[in-house]
Amino acid sequence: MASAPYPFTAVVGMDDMRLSLLLNAIAPGIGGVLVRGEKGTAKSTVVRSLTALLPDMDVVPGCRFSCAPGAPDRECPDGPHEPGAGVSRPTRLVELPVGASEDRLVGALDIERALSEGVKAFEPGLLAQAHRGILYVDEVNLLNDHLVDHLLDAAAMGASHVEREGVSVRHAARFLLVGTMNPEEGELRPQLLDRFGLTVEVAASRDPEQRVEVVRRRLAYDDDPAGFTARWAAEEAALRERIVAARALVPQVVLGDDALRQIAATCAAFEVDGMRADIVMARTATALAAWAGRTDVTVDDVRQAALLALPHRRRRNPFDAPGLDEDKLDRTLEECGGGDDEPEPDPDGPGDGPGGGPDGGGVPPQTHGPDTGAGAEPAGEQPEAAPSPGAAPSSGPAPEQAPAEAADPFRTKVLTVPGLGDGAAGRRSRARTEQGRTTGARRPRGALTKLHLAATVQAAAPHQRARGRSGPGLVVRRDDLRQAVREGREGNLVLFVVDASGSMAARQRMGAVKGAVLSLLLDAYQRRDKVGLVTFRGRDAELALPPTSSVDAAAARLGQLPTGGRTPLAAGLLKAHDVLRVERLRDPARRPLLVVVTDGRATGGVEPLKVAARAAGLHAAEGTASVVVDCETGPVRLGLAAELARNLGGTAVTLDELRADAIAGLVKDVRTTGRAA
């Protein structure tokens, strides 16, 4: 028997998260909550504990799609239903696993019965189960793109459509979408990010007393879940009654013109896209007033609504810091007539619950974006003169330069890995996937998911006489069914190998180089790639960032990158080879794309260019797709980067040619050999 969920009122701290969940329980039209935070902060525990506070719901008896008995869905697959009495059951919390299949999410049709009997045999999926309840996605940022697309459609339309070769099923799918994620593991697509009404940042408390209380309560719950839950039953009941009262009060709350002007001015001041932010802020401010037991919306309600509804909508790229400029918010509200004589926060809230702490559910601490070198002292010293290729090392250590500020990122050419892969869904390279255009047919291996109708008919047609069919129609048997083979896109592992030596720091090139790498990182974020960062300078190379889905982390490491010293090019290539070897063992289906950012120089040791050429040959022998970004500048150019690209079996482009608006076709194909197919 499953243990009782951890009590919502027993959670220590996390005021903003709990307040956001409660506001959505009061006014589901807000559109859900996205919770961003580091691992181990009880995000999932708090979400699961919410269901015990929600009132029971009435449903049509026997309906698998949770139709409301007073207003049943006219197109319900289990209908039609006549309005009448229903049965009561608890509100559902439906969890969507990251690795769920498309059929598990939207439901599945029995294709064989549909073809042979003409019966719409439909098995509802998670979207149907979540109707009028909560759909919870843990690690939502890791969800496959094709599942995200279905979530977007259902969230926008309030319904799910399932199409299978001319057989169509539609059912209502209106749910409260709650997602949790760790930003270190990758960011969320902007289209899905905007579908969450509110967002909050959570972090573990740094207060020792609060941490002690968290551990004490958790240990008590683990030792005796039923007894611990019983001790918090009174607080849970009181909070449940307050939610019911706030729900009943929401229709009476007056959202005046002043409040609407404050909302509109705030959204305009922070330059959010579209009108969804205005609507979400209005609903959130109304719910805040009802939660406080008031029937009028105050400027404090508008301010709190802005802190919850706008941070994830004002971001322009994954490298911007989340959160709002609160001083700017206050100035905007003051210009719209917001005074300082607003009511104090409601003192009757739960002791350490939403709105009850000293901060009253205020905005969480701001997190800072990557250090791109802003404010760093300019490199006053000139780096050592770049030695000629193959020159002997000079005596004495080379001076280290302060991190250079990155130039603005730009839109880059599309770099792809050739051939056809089987990796994780993404947008960079061609791959065999369950989504995309149909390219052929095969016998199904396991359950049939995508029927290729023409191939099925062709397989069945020669056997009709033997099966006793002489007139119109077609007898189809299981052996005739053919699975559609589809081609879509995959994400790759983009491993950056960045030259941070003194020759790159010369002539202030490093700022342009960092801008180019930031541009490629932004491209990798948009194409759902994993990224890694290897740097080389001085005597050796280091793995600055192990392969990860978080391009934020890569951008931060790049911003802190110091420069100076010799150019151990071979060491950088060998370190990249070791990283790719390990990653092939961990994730064999994900194909790598090696991006080497250098001027091609190699210094230090005996015959450094020849050693670097042999290291490049290791990558070429394994068929690793490679691009060399040539950073050489000046009137005299040695062409060493182009030679490195030939040794890698890849392509060389200059910083200027990397821009998407450069000469067309320069980076159309990245050609490799060996493992490409």
N, C-alpha and C positions, 0 to 999 in steps of 0.2 A: 504494500500500500504506500503511495507517495506521501511524503511528509508535508505538513502544512507549509505554505510559502512564508518566507521571512516577513514579519509585520512591517508595513509601510511606515508606521509611526515610530518604529524602533530604529530606523536608519539615523545615523549620526551625521549632522551637517548636510552637505549637498542640497542646500536650500533652493538654488535656481533650478536644478533638475526636478526636484519634487514639485516645485511650484508649476513648472511647465507641464508636467504630467497631469496635475490636478486641473489646470486651466483647460486642457484638452478634454478631460473627463466632464467638466462643466459645459464646455462649448465645443463639441466635436468638429464643428465647421472650421476651427482654427487650422486644422490640417496636419496635426502630428508633431513629433519632436525628434530632432536629431541630437544625440548625445555624443560629444567628442571628448575623449580623454585617454589618459595613459592606462596601461593594463593594471588590473588588480584594484580598481576603484569602485567595485560593486555596481557597475552600470546595469548589468543584466539582472542582478538581484532586485534592484529598485523597480525596474520595469515589470518584472514578474509579480512583485508584491502589489502592484496597482490593481490587478484584477479583483482582489478580495474586497476592494472598496467600491467597485462599480455596482450599481443596482442591477437586479435581474431584468431580463428582457422577455417579452412575450413573442412567441413564434407560432406559425401555422403548424398544427400537428402533422408530423410525418414529412415535412418539407425539408429537403437536404440543403436548401439555399437560404434558410433563416428568414423567410418572408414574414413581414409584420401582419398580424391577423386583421388589423384595421384597414390597412392599405397594401394588400399583397401585390407583388410584381406581376403585371399583366402578361409578361413574356417569360415567366418562370418555367424552366423545363419540366418541373414537377407539377405545374398548374394545368389549367387555370384554377385559382383558389377563390372561393366565395368569402367575402368579408364575414367575420364572425369571431367567436371566442378562440383564444389561443392557449398555449401551455407556456408556463414560465420556466426559464432555465438561466443559469449564470451567464454573464457575458464572457465570450471566449477570448482567450489570448492564443493566437495561432502563430507558431514560429516557423519562419522560412529559413531552412538551412542554406548555407552558402553554396553547397554542391548540389542543390536540388535540380532535377531535370525540368524541362519546359512543361512536360505533361503533368508532373507533380504540382506545378504552380497553377496552371490554367485548367487542368483536367484532361481527360483522355477519352477519345471515341474508340469503340470497337470497330475497326475498319472492316474486318472480316464479316461481322454481322450486318454492318451497313451495306456492304456490297451484295451479300448473298440473300439477306432477308429484308433489306430496306428499313431496318430498325435503327432509330437514333439511340443507341446504347451509350449513354454518357456517364462517366464517373467523375464527379466534381473534384476540383483541385483545391489548393489552399486558398485561392482567392474567393471561392464560394464559401469555404468554411469561415473566412474572416469577415464576411458580410455582416455589418452592424456590430462588429467587434473590433479587436485590435490585431493588426498584423505586425509582428515583431521580427525585425531582421537584425540579428547580431552580426558584427563585422560586415555591415552593409557596403562598405567601400570595396570589399573583395567579391561582391556579387558579379556573376557573369553578365556580359552586356545584353544577351538576349533576354535574360530574366529582368534586367533593369528596364528594357523596352516595354515588356508586358506590364510592369509595375507603373510605368509612366502612363501608359494607355488607360489602365484601370483607374488610376488616381485622377486623371483628367476627365474621364467620361462617366465614372461611377458604375461601370459595367465591364464585363469581360466577354470577348468574342472568341470563339474557338472555331476555326475553319479547317476542314479536312476533305479535300477533293470534292467540293460541291455540297458537303454536309455541314450545316452551320448551326451552332448553339450559342445563345446569348443569355447571360444571367446578370443580375445586379451584383455589384462588388463595391460597396461603399464601406470603408474601414478607416480606423485611426492608424496611421502609419507611424511606427516608432522604430528608429534605427539607432544602433550604437556602433562606434568605431574607434579605433586607435589611429590617429593621424600618422603615426610613424610607419604604418603599414601601407600607406597610399591614400590619396585623396579621392573624393567622390566626384562623379560627373556633374557638371554644373546643372544639367537638365533635371537630374534627380535631386540635387541639393535644393533647388528652388521649390520642389514639391513638399518639402518639410516646412510646416508652418513656423515652428520655432527651433532654435538651436541653442545649446548650452555647452560650455566647456567645464569639465570636471577634472579635479586633481586631488591626490591624496593630501590630507591635512598635514601641515608641518607643526601643528601644536601637539606636544607630547601627551597632554592630558586628553585631548580628543582622540588621539590614536589609541591610547590605553582603553578608553571607553568603547571604541569600535571593536577591539580584540575581546574585551570582556563580554560584550553582548553576543558576538559571533560564537565564542566558545560555549556560552550558555545555550544558545540556540542549537548548536551541533550536538550537545549532550542530551537535550530534551526538547525537541522541536515542538511537541504538543504543549508541554508545560510553559515554555517560553512564550508561545503564541497566546496561551490563555492569560498570561500576565499582562499582555498588551491589548486584550480584547476590549476593554472599556475605551481606550484611546482610539482604537480602530472604529468602534461603533460611533463615537462622537464625530470623528472625521467623516465617516460615511453619511451621517445625518447632515453635516455641514455641506457636503457635496450636493445632496438632494435638495437642500434649501437654496443653494446657489443656482442650481439648474432651474428651479422654479422661479427665481428672481430675474434671470437673464432677460426674459421678454419685457420686463418692466423697466430695464435700465435705459436711460435716455442718453443718446450720443449726440450732444449738441453741435451746433455749427462751429463753435470755438474749438472744440476737440477735433472735429473733422479738419479744420484749417491747420491745427497743430500737426496732425498726422500727415496731411499732404505736404506741408512745408518741410517736415522732417525727412520724408522720403525723397523729396526733391533735393534737399541739401546734401544728402548722402549719395545722390545719383544712382539709386537702385533701378534696375531694369523692370519695365512693365508696371502693371498695376496690382499684382498679387500682394506686394508688400503692404500697400495701403489697406487692402481688404483684411489681410491677416492682422495688421495692427489694430484696426477698428474692432475686430472680433475679440482680440486679446484684451484690449482696454476695457471692453464691455464685460468680459469674464472676470477681470480683476476687480471691477466695481462690484459685481455680484458676489465674488468671493469675500470681499470686505463687508458685505451686507448693505451696500449703498445702491441707490437707483440713479445716480448721476456719475458721469465719467470726469475725473479730475486730471490735472496736468501731470500728477504723479503716476496715474494709470497710463497715460500716453508715454511718459518717459520710460516706465518699466516695460511697456509693450515694445518700444523701440529697441531696448537692450536685448530683448529676446527674439524679435522678428527680423532685425536688419543685419546683424553681423555677417551672416552667410550669404546675404544678397548683395552686399556692397563690394565683395571681393572681385577683382578683375583677373587675377591669375593665381596659380597655386603658391606663388612666392610671397604674396602679400600677407601681412599679419592679420589674424581674425580680430574681431572686436570693433567697438566704436570709439571715436574720440568723444569722450563724455563732455569735455568743455565745449566742443562744437555743438553737441546736442543741447546743452543747457542754453547756449546763446540763441540757438534756433527757436527753442521754446519761449525764451524771454521776448524775442522779437515778435512772436505771435500772441503775446499778452499773457503768458503763463506767469503767475505771481509766486511769491514765497510763502503765502499764507494758506497752503493746502493742508488737509488733515494729516495727522500723524499716522504711521502704519498701524493697522488694526492690532491692538494688544491682546486680543482674545484668541489668536491663532494657536496651533499646537506649540508646545514649549520650545523645541528646537526645530520645528517644521518650517514649511515655506512661509515666509513673512514673519516668523516668530523670533528669528535670531537677531543679533545686533545689526546685521547688515540688511535685514528685511528682504532677503531675496535679491540683493543687488547683483550687478554684473560680476562675473568671476574675474580673477586677476588676468590682465592682458598677457597674452603670449606674444613673443617677439619673433618677427620674421628673420630670415637669414641675414647674417652680417655681411653685407656686400662691400664692406670697406668704407662706408660713409663715415666721415670724420677721421679716417686714418691719416696720419701725417704723410704728405707726399714724399716720395723717395728722393731725399736730397742728394744722396750719394749716387754716383754713376756706377752701375755694375761693372764687373771686370770685362775687359774687351773680349768679345767672342773670339776664341782661338780658331785657327783654320782647322778643317777636318783632319782628324788623325793626329793633331798636335799633341806633344807630350804634356802631361799635367803640370801646371805652374805650382810653385811652392807656396805654402801658406793657405789658410782657409779663405774661401771667397766670402765676401760680405753678403749677409741676408737682407733682402729688401722687405719693407713693410708690405702687407697685402694691398694690391692695387684695387681700386674701385671698378666694378664691372660696368661696361657700357650697357646701354639699353638693349634688351632682347629684341629680336626681330623674327619675322616669319621665315622659316627655312625651307629649303628644298626637301622633298620627300626621299628619304633613304630607305631602301627595302632590302630584305634578304631574298635572293632568288630561289626558285623552286617552289615546292608545295610542302607545307609543314603540318604538324598535328598538335601544335602548342595551345596554350591558353588563349581564350578569345580576346581579341584586341582589334587594332586598326592598321597595323603596319604592313604585314606581309601576307601573301596568299596562303590559305590553309584549308584542309578538309575539316568542315564543321557541320553542325546540325542546322545552322542557319546559312542564309545566302542563296545564291543562284544554283539551280539544279544543273549538274554537268554530266550525269549518267545514272546508271541503275545497277543494283547488285542484289543477290539473294540476302534476305535479312539475317543478321547474326543476333539471335535473341528476339526480343519484342520488336514488332514493326512500329516505327514511329513516323516515318515520312513515306507515304505510298507514292510510287512512280506509276501513275495510272496507265500511260501508254505502254510501258514495258510489261506491266501485268497483263494487259489485254493481249499483247503479242505473245506472251508465254502461254496464255490459256487457249488462244485461238486454234492452234493445230490439233487440239485434243477434243474438240467439241463433238465430233462424230462418235468417237470412242466413248464419250460420256453420255451418249444418247440424245444429244441436242441436235435437232434437224431444222427447227424453226428459228425465229428471232430470239434474241437473248443470248446470254453467255453464262456458262457454268464455270465458276472460279473456285479453285481449291487452294489450300494453303501453299502447296508447292509452286503455285503460279505467282504468288505475291512477290513484288520486287520493291526493295528499299531505294528511295531516291538518294543519290550521292550528291552532296551539296558542297559548294566552295564558298568560303567566306574569308575572314581575315583573322590573323593571330597577333598577339603581342610578342615582342622579342625581348631578349636580354641585351640592352645597349650598354656596353662596357666602354667607358671613356678612359683613355690613357693620355694624360695631360702633362706636357713638358713644362716644368716650373723652374727651369735652370736660368742662369744669368743671361744667356743669349736671348731667351724669351722676354726677360725683363727689360732688355735694352730697347731704346727708342720708344718707351712707354707702350709696348705692344700688349702687355698682359691685360690691360683693361679691355681692349678689343677682343682678346682671346676669351676672357671670362664672359663677355657679352655673347659671344658666339656659342659657348658651351651652355650658358643659361638658355639661349634660344633652343638649342637641341634638347635640353632638359624639359622645357615647356612642351616641345613637340612630343617627347617621350611620355609626358603626363597625359597629353590628349590622346595618344595612341595606345594607352594602357600597357606600357612596357615596364619591365624591371630595369633598374639602372644600377651601375656600379662605377666607382671612381678609383683609378690608379694614378698616382702622381710620381714623377721621378725628378730628382735634383740632387746635387752634391755627389755622394758616393753610391746611392742606392735608390730603390723604388719602394713605395709603400702602398698598401691597400687603404686608401683614405676612407672609403665607404664600401663595405661588402654589398653584394647585389641585394637590392631591396625594391619594394614598390613605392617607397616614399621619395619622390623627387624633391620634396622640401628639405629632407636631410642632405641630399646631394648638393642642393643649392647652398645650404649653410656651410658645408665643408668647403665648397668652392670659394665662397666669400672669404674664408679664413686662410686661404692658401698662401703661404709665403713663397717668395721666389729668390733666386740667386744660386750661385755655385755652378759646378760643372754639369754636363749633360750625359748621364748614364742611360742612353737610349735603349741599349740592349737589356739592361736591368728592368726597365719599364715593360718591354715586350715580354720578357720571361715571366715577370710577375703576372701580367695579363694572361699568359698561357696557363699558369698554375691556377688562377682564379677560374678560368673557363673549364679547365679539366675537372675541378671540384663541382662546379655548377652542372656539368653534364651528368655527373653521377646523381646529383640531387634532383634534377629536373630534366630528364633526357629529351622530353618533347619540345622544350623551349629552345629555339635557335638563337645563337648569339650574333650580334652585330658589333664589330670592333671599330671604334672611332678614335683614331690617334690624332691628337692635336699637337703639332710640333713644326719647327722649321726644318727638321731633318738632320740637324747637326748632331754629332756624337763626339764627346771628348772624354778623356780619362782612360787609362789602361793601354794595352797594346792593340793596335789596329782596331779602334773602336767601331769604325764603320763596317768592317768585315764581320765583326762579332754581332753587330746589330742586324746585318743582312742575314746571318745564319738564324738569329732569333726570329726574324720575320718569316723565314722559310718554314719554321715549325707551324705557324698559323696557316700558311698557304697549304702545307701538306695535309692539314685537317679540314681544309675547305671552309675556314671561317670567313664569313663575309666581312670585308674591311673597307674603311674609308679613311684617308689621310687628309686632315684639314691643314693645308700648307699655310703657315704663318710667316713665311719669309717676306721681308719688305726691303725697300731700298733699291737703288739703281743697279747694284751688282747682285745677282742672284745665282746661287750655286745649283739649284734644282735638286737638292738632296731629298726633299719630301716626295717629289715625283718618283725618284729612284726607290725610296722606301715603299711607296705604294706598289710599284712593280714587284718588289720582293715579297710583299704580302699577298700579291694576286688580287689587289683591289683597285680602287679609284682614288685619285688625288683631286681635291678642289681647294681653291683659295678661299680666304675669308669672304671676299666679295662675291665669289661664285656661289657660296653657300646660301646667300639670300634667295628667297623664292622669286623675287622680281629680277634676278640676274638673267643672263643669256639662257634661253630655254634649252633644255635637253642635256645640260652639263652633268646632271646627277640623275638622269632618268633611270639608269640601270647600275646596280652594283654587282659585278660579275665575279663569280668564284667557281671553283671546281670541286670535285670530290663529293662532299656531303650535301650539296645544294638540293638534290632531289630527295 
